Amino acid sequence: MEFRIIKAPSQGAIDILMRRKGSARTETPPCMEAVGLVQGRMIEMVVAADIAEKAVGVTVEDIRGSCPQNMILLAIFGDTASVESALRDIKNKAEEGMDIC
């Protein structure tokens, strides 16, 4: 998996993500102080989304790539500390083999 964080994302970066988000929801996530990006295989992204959604203060969206049926990128929106915490949780679980039982 690859990880990146954008602190204080530009309006252009937000616009790109909003155009490519996979959910039918039209609203913009409530807090966009930071955006965490996680890219990997679909199975990893489903587990990563679950881990991130359990973190406090973040909103998770799948971002469509060139093959809309394959979720390969997640955007995690929230305040900087919450996004960093969600990314850290995902990385830690990945190192443990992503067993989340």
C-alpha positions, 0 to 999 in steps of 0.5 A: 500500500502507498500512503500520502497526506495533504495538509491544507489541500488546495481547492483544485485538489479537493475538486478533483477528489469530489469529482472522482468520489465513488459515493452517491452523496453529493455533499462535501465532507464536513472537515477538510483540514487534511486528506489522507490518501491510501492506494492498494489492492481492493481487499486492502482498501476495504479493510483500510476503509473499515479501520479508518471509519473506526477512527474518530473525526474522519470521513472515508470516500473511495476514489474512482480510478480508470476502472470504476469497478475497482476501488484502489484509492481511499481519501480520508478527510478530517482534521490533521490529527484525526487523519494522521491517526487513521493513517497510522492505524492502517499502517500498524494493521498492515504490518500486523497482517491486517487481521482485524478480528 
